[in-house]
Amino acid sequence: MKLSTRIPVLLLAALLGANAVAQDFQQGMVELNKEQNTRNPFPELCAGPDHPKFGPDGHYFTTNKVAELAGISPEVNREITLFSQAPDDLALSYSATAVAIWGVVWIPYRQRIVDTLHSLHGGHAEAVKTRRRLLAAMIKDFDLSKNKDELWKVGFLIHALGDSYAHVHGKDETLKSYNKVWGHAWDSVFGVNPDNIAPDTLAFDNYLAYAEALYGALDRSDPPSTENRARFDAWLATVKAGKGSPFPAKLKFGTLPCDAREEAQKVLSIPKVNAYLAEVARDLDPSPAQASVATPAAPGNSD
């Protein structure tokens, strides 16, 4: 499908979506047909630190804190923290809300963003638990000494792991992931928002479980460091008891600073993300049917 035929769809997405969708519009128009590793020419708009509409984000600050407690170097921590938040902040390109709308013109990419990256797969308890286990194993197995430009992949895996705990409803035998069609839009507006990490909620219990899983995935000490583990347990206990917060006390917003967004845009591109998520999807569901599907090209080529 040619770019000209997709423009009305993207315009509709900008009109119907949140402010972040509109802010990302120029970037998305350019990214759809550009080659991998090409810098996005339009810097994304971003909010100042006193912007009232943003709250602390569980991806960014949880990754940063848990990675620190797990003994990850500051340099690596910065990169994986940055890219664990990027899928939500670079909204039109990688967020579930935006891609669910404009992705109707590129279904394979929509599937990978909504299902694989944001863990909105609609599976029941066993599928949810399997997804969490496999994502944690992928993070654990990733060589953090790789080139800096490869660390975005760890950030994306961490985002998917976090969403595998956040984007669910029910518990135990009734545990179920939100589906890839509507996600948690209804509950976010009319019910209990699963992204709202408040004490005495199921989302808070899921958050504590996620922090535990993330620590296990990021811990590279061999033998396991009892000192790091004690520090992590102490932090998690304060959060669980309501005596501490997973977020900085004076934080007013949780989105990436402008310079960090621009840095992320230099590394990421839709074709690059699409290719990597195709690999992740195959690892999450290594069935013959899934494995036989080749990675589609960007819109305007073949898929």
C-alpha positions as CSV (number, residue, x, y, z in Angstrom):
1,M,0.0,0.0,0.0
2,K,1.4,3.4,-1.0
3,L,2.1,6.1,1.5
4,S,-0.5,8.4,-0.1
5,T,-3.3,5.9,0.6
6,R,-2.3,5.7,4.3
7,I,-2.4,9.5,4.9
8,P,-6.2,9.6,5.6
9,V,-5.8,6.9,8.2
10,L,-2.9,8.6,9.9
11,L,-4.9,11.9,9.9
12,L,-7.8,10.1,11.5
13,A,-5.5,8.7,14.1
14,A,-4.2,12.1,15.0
15,L,-7.7,13.5,15.3
16,L,-9.0,10.6,17.5
17,G,-5.9,9.9,19.6
18,A,-4.5,11.6,22.6
19,N,-2.2,14.6,22.5
20,A,0.8,12.3,22.2
21,V,-0.5,10.9,19.0
22,A,-0.8,14.3,17.4
23,Q,2.6,15.3,18.7
24,D,4.2,12.2,17.1
25,F,2.3,12.7,13.8
26,Q,5.2,14.2,11.7
27,Q,7.6,11.6,13.0
28,G,5.3,8.8,12.0
29,M,4.7,10.2,8.5
30,V,8.4,10.2,7.9
31,E,9.3,6.9,9.6
32,L,6.9,4.8,7.6
33,N,9.0,4.7,4.5
34,K,12.5,5.4,5.8
35,E,15.4,3.0,5.9
36,Q,16.7,1.4,9.1
37,N,19.1,3.4,11.2
38,T,18.0,6.7,9.6
39,R,17.6,9.5,12.1
40,N,14.1,10.8,12.4
41,P,14.3,14.4,11.0
42,F,11.5,15.9,13.2
43,P,12.3,16.0,17.0
44,E,9.2,14.9,19.0
45,L,7.5,17.5,21.1
46,C,7.8,16.9,24.9
47,A,6.4,18.3,28.0
48,G,8.2,20.5,30.6
49,P,8.7,19.2,34.1
50,D,5.7,21.2,35.4
51,H,3.3,19.9,32.8
52,P,0.2,18.8,34.8
53,K,-1.1,15.9,32.7
54,F,1.8,13.4,33.4
55,G,2.3,11.2,36.4
56,P,5.3,9.1,37.4
57,D,5.7,6.2,35.1
58,G,6.2,2.6,36.3
59,H,8.4,1.6,33.4
60,Y,11.0,4.3,33.7
61,F,11.6,4.6,37.4
62,T,11.1,0.9,38.2
63,T,13.7,-0.2,35.6
64,N,16.1,2.4,36.9
65,K,15.7,1.5,40.6
66,V,15.7,-2.3,40.2
67,A,18.6,-2.2,37.8
68,E,20.6,-0.2,40.3
69,L,19.8,-2.6,43.1
70,A,20.7,-5.6,40.8
71,G,24.2,-4.1,40.4
72,I,23.8,-3.0,36.8
73,S,26.4,-0.4,35.8
74,P,25.1,3.2,35.6
75,E,25.9,3.3,31.8
76,V,23.9,0.2,31.0
77,N,21.2,1.2,33.5
78,R,20.7,4.5,31.7
79,E,20.2,2.9,28.3
80,I,17.8,0.1,29.4
81,T,15.8,2.6,31.5
82,L,15.5,5.0,28.6
83,F,14.3,2.3,26.2
84,S,12.0,0.7,28.7
85,Q,10.0,4.0,28.6
86,A,10.4,4.8,24.9
87,P,7.5,2.6,23.7
88,D,5.0,4.7,25.5
89,D,6.7,8.1,25.0
90,L,7.3,7.8,21.3
91,A,3.6,7.3,21.0
92,L,2.6,7.1,17.4
93,S,5.4,4.8,16.4
94,Y,5.4,2.3,19.3
95,S,2.4,2.8,21.7
96,A,-0.4,0.4,21.8
97,T,-3.1,3.1,21.6
98,A,-1.8,4.8,18.5
99,V,-0.6,1.8,16.5
100,A,-3.9,0.0,17.3
101,I,-5.5,2.8,15.2
102,W,-3.2,3.4,12.3
103,G,-1.9,-0.2,12.3
104,V,-5.0,-1.4,10.6
105,V,-3.1,-0.5,7.4
106,W,-0.2,-2.8,8.5
107,I,-1.6,-5.6,10.5
108,P,1.6,-7.6,11.2
109,Y,3.2,-4.5,12.8
110,R,0.0,-3.7,14.8
111,Q,0.1,-7.3,16.1
112,R,3.7,-7.0,17.2
113,I,3.3,-3.7,18.9
114,V,0.0,-4.5,20.7
115,D,0.5,-8.2,21.4
116,T,4.3,-8.6,21.7
117,L,5.5,-5.3,23.0
118,H,2.6,-4.3,25.2
119,S,1.5,-7.8,26.1
120,L,-2.1,-7.4,25.1
121,H,-2.6,-11.0,23.9
122,G,-5.9,-12.0,25.5
123,G,-4.4,-15.2,26.9
124,H,-5.7,-16.9,30.1
125,A,-3.7,-17.7,33.2
126,E,-1.3,-20.2,31.8
127,A,-0.6,-18.1,28.7
128,V,0.1,-15.0,31.0
129,K,2.5,-17.0,33.2
130,T,4.3,-18.5,30.2
131,R,4.7,-15.0,28.6
132,R,6.1,-13.6,31.9
133,R,8.6,-16.5,32.2
134,L,9.8,-16.4,28.6
135,L,10.3,-12.6,28.7
136,A,12.2,-12.8,31.9
137,A,14.4,-15.5,30.4
138,M,15.1,-13.3,27.3
139,I,16.2,-10.5,29.5
140,K,18.3,-12.8,31.7
141,D,20.0,-14.3,28.6
142,F,20.8,-10.9,26.9
143,D,24.4,-10.0,26.9
144,L,24.5,-6.5,28.4
145,S,28.1,-6.1,27.3
146,K,26.9,-5.8,23.7
147,N,27.2,-2.6,21.7
148,K,25.3,0.3,23.3
149,D,23.0,0.5,20.3
150,E,21.7,-3.0,21.0
151,L,20.6,-2.2,24.5
152,W,17.3,-0.8,23.3
153,K,16.2,-4.4,22.8
154,V,16.6,-5.0,26.5
155,G,14.5,-1.9,27.3
156,F,11.8,-3.1,25.0
157,L,11.8,-6.6,26.6
158,I,11.6,-5.0,30.0
159,H,8.6,-2.9,28.8
160,A,6.9,-6.1,27.6
161,L,7.6,-7.8,30.9
162,G,6.2,-4.9,32.8
163,D,3.1,-4.9,30.7
164,S,2.7,-8.7,31.1
165,Y,2.0,-7.9,34.8
166,A,0.1,-4.6,34.3
167,H,-2.2,-5.5,31.4
168,V,-4.2,-8.2,33.1
169,H,-7.3,-8.6,35.1
170,G,-8.4,-11.2,37.6
171,K,-6.0,-13.4,39.5
172,D,-5.1,-17.0,40.1
173,E,-7.4,-19.1,38.0
174,T,-9.3,-16.1,36.6
175,L,-6.1,-14.3,35.5
176,K,-6.4,-13.1,31.9
177,S,-4.5,-10.7,29.7
178,Y,-6.5,-7.9,28.1
179,N,-7.0,-8.5,24.4
180,K,-5.4,-7.0,21.4
181,V,-8.6,-5.4,20.0
182,W,-9.7,-3.1,22.9
183,G,-6.9,-3.5,25.4
184,H,-7.8,-2.1,28.8
185,A,-9.5,1.0,27.4
186,W,-12.9,0.3,29.0
187,D,-11.4,-0.4,32.4
188,S,-9.2,2.6,32.2
189,V,-12.1,4.9,31.6
190,F,-15.0,3.3,33.4
191,G,-13.5,0.8,35.8
192,V,-10.2,0.3,37.6
193,N,-7.3,1.4,35.5
194,P,-4.7,-1.4,35.5
195,D,-1.9,1.1,34.9
196,N,-2.7,3.0,38.2
197,I,-0.3,1.6,40.7
198,A,-2.2,2.5,43.9
199,P,-1.9,0.7,47.3
200,D,-4.5,-2.0,48.1
201,T,-5.3,-2.7,44.4
202,L,-4.6,-5.7,42.2
203,A,-2.4,-3.5,40.1
204,F,-0.2,-2.8,43.1
205,D,0.1,-6.5,43.9
206,N,1.0,-7.1,40.2
207,Y,3.6,-4.3,40.4
208,L,5.3,-5.9,43.4
209,A,5.4,-9.3,41.5
210,Y,6.8,-7.5,38.5
211,A,9.6,-5.8,40.5
212,E,10.6,-9.2,41.8
213,A,10.6,-10.8,38.4
214,L,12.6,-7.9,36.9
215,Y,15.3,-8.1,39.7
216,G,15.7,-11.8,38.9
217,A,16.0,-11.1,35.2
218,L,18.6,-8.3,35.7
219,D,20.7,-9.9,38.4
220,R,24.0,-10.9,36.8
221,S,25.9,-11.7,39.9
222,D,27.4,-15.2,40.1
223,P,27.1,-16.5,42.7
224,P,24.1,-14.3,43.5
225,S,25.0,-11.3,45.5
226,T,23.5,-11.5,49.0
227,E,24.2,-7.8,49.5
228,N,22.3,-6.8,46.4
229,R,19.4,-9.1,47.3
230,A,19.2,-7.6,50.8
231,R,19.1,-4.1,49.4
232,F,16.4,-5.1,46.9
233,D,14.3,-6.9,49.6
234,A,14.6,-3.8,51.9
235,W,13.4,-1.5,49.1
236,L,10.5,-3.7,48.1
237,A,9.4,-4.1,51.7
238,T,9.2,-0.4,52.2
239,V,7.1,-0.1,49.0
240,K,4.9,-3.0,50.0
241,A,4.3,-1.5,53.5
242,G,3.4,1.8,52.0
243,K,6.3,3.5,53.7
244,G,8.2,4.1,50.5
245,S,7.4,4.9,46.8
246,P,8.9,3.3,43.7
247,F,9.1,6.9,42.4
248,P,11.2,9.9,43.5
249,A,9.3,11.9,46.1
250,K,9.3,15.2,44.3
251,L,8.8,13.9,40.8
252,K,6.2,15.9,38.8
253,F,6.2,14.0,35.6
254,G,7.3,10.7,34.3
255,T,7.9,11.1,30.6
256,L,11.4,11.2,29.0
257,P,13.2,14.5,28.9
258,C,13.4,16.0,25.4
259,D,17.1,15.2,25.0
260,A,16.5,11.6,25.9
261,R,13.6,11.3,23.4
262,E,15.8,12.7,20.7
263,E,18.5,10.2,21.6
264,A,16.0,7.3,21.4
265,Q,14.9,8.5,18.0
266,K,18.4,8.3,16.7
267,V,18.6,4.6,17.6
268,L,15.0,3.5,16.9
269,S,13.1,3.2,13.7
270,I,9.9,1.4,12.8
271,P,11.5,-1.1,10.4
272,K,14.2,-1.9,13.0
273,V,11.6,-2.4,15.8
274,N,9.4,-4.4,13.5
275,A,12.2,-6.8,12.7
276,Y,13.2,-7.3,16.3
277,L,9.7,-7.8,17.6
278,A,9.1,-10.4,14.9
279,E,12.0,-12.3,16.5
280,V,10.6,-11.9,19.9
281,A,7.2,-13.0,18.8
282,R,8.6,-16.2,17.4
283,D,10.4,-16.9,20.7
284,L,7.2,-16.3,22.6
285,D,5.2,-18.6,20.4
286,P,7.6,-21.0,18.6
287,S,4.9,-22.9,16.8
288,P,5.5,-24.1,13.2
289,A,2.9,-21.7,11.9
290,Q,4.5,-18.7,13.7
291,A,8.1,-19.8,12.8
292,S,7.3,-20.1,9.1
293,V,6.2,-16.5,8.8
294,A,8.9,-14.3,7.3
295,T,9.5,-10.8,8.7
296,P,7.3,-8.5,6.6
297,A,8.8,-5.4,4.9
298,A,7.7,-1.9,5.8
299,P,4.4,-0.7,4.2
300,G,4.7,0.2,0.6
301,N,6.9,-2.8,-0.1
302,S,5.3,-6.2,0.2
303,D,3.5,-6.7,3.6
